[in-house]
């Protein structure tokens, strides 16, 4: 599915966090486009998901600990992203979009000034 989407019309493809764990997916994204890690610390992630019931991996007796374990296990894979953009609690979606656009401008092969 990811390969088909990446070979289609240029777009922003937002994958779930687990999709980037696959070496094949990381390589494909790197070959065809640019990966951007929206980097957030564990506390911020917990604030965003702690009241959500739509996170099946966190339906455990201790969801905070489960999130911590997932976070630590996934960090090395996320660090392989082509670009990282830091998130913060006070940033709106629009603020993050501006940060991502600025990061992409460092890649003239992806986004012109």
N, C-alpha and C positions, 0 to 999 in steps of 0.2 A: 504494500500500500504506500509506504513512504517513498519507495523508488518511483512508483507511478506518479505520485504527486510532484516530486522533485523534477521530473522530466516534463511536466506540463507547463502551463503558463506561469511565469515568475510570480511568486507569492511569498507571504509569510506563512510558514508552516509551524504551528505550535504543537509540539508533541507532549505526551505525558512524560513525567520524569523518568519512568522506567525505559522508555524507548531509546534513550541515549546511552543506556548501559550496554547495548549491543555494539560490539566492535564493528560489525558490518554496517549498522545504521550510522555510526559515527563517521566511518570512512566514506560512506555514500554522501552524507551531508557535506563533508569537507570537499569531496570531489566536485559536487554539483553546485554547492552554494556556500554559505557561511553559517556556522553554528554560533548562537549567542546564548550564554548562560546568564540568566537573571539571578544573580548571586544574592542570597539572603542568609542571614545567620539563623541559627536554630531557634532562638527566642522569637524572632519575627515570624518564622514559619509556623511556630506553635500558636502565636497570636492569630494567625490567619486561618488555621484549620481546627482549632480546639473545639469549636461549637458546630462544626459541620458533620453531617451524618452521611455525606456522599463520598467519604474516603474509606473504601473497603479495607485497605491495608492497615488502617488505624482503628479498626473495630476489634480491639484487644483489651485485656484487663488493664493495661497500663499504656494508653496511646501515646503519652509524652515520651516514654522510654522507647516505644516502637519507632516513633518519629526520629528520636536521637540515633538509634541503631541504623535506620535507613539513611539518614543524613550522613553519618560517618562512613557508611559503606559506599555511598554514591559519590562522595566528594572527589575521589581520584578520577572518576569517569567524567564528571562535570568539568573538572579542571582541564580536560582535553579540548574543551570548546575553543573555537577560533577567537572568540571575544567574550569578555565577561563584563557585565554591567551591574554595578552595585545597587541594591534596593535598600529602601529605608521606610520605616512605618509612616513617615509624614509625606511620602511621595504618592501622588495620585497616579492613576493609569496614564493620564496625559503626560505627567512629569517623566514617568518611566519610558514612554514612547519617545520623548525628546532625547532622553539619555541613550536609548538604543539607536536612534537616528544619528546622533553625534558619534557613537562608537562605529557605526557602519560607515560613516564618512572617512574613517581612517583606512577604509578598504575601497580605493577607487575602482576596483574590479567589480564591486557590488553596488556602490552608491556614489554618484558624482556629487561634488560640492554643491 
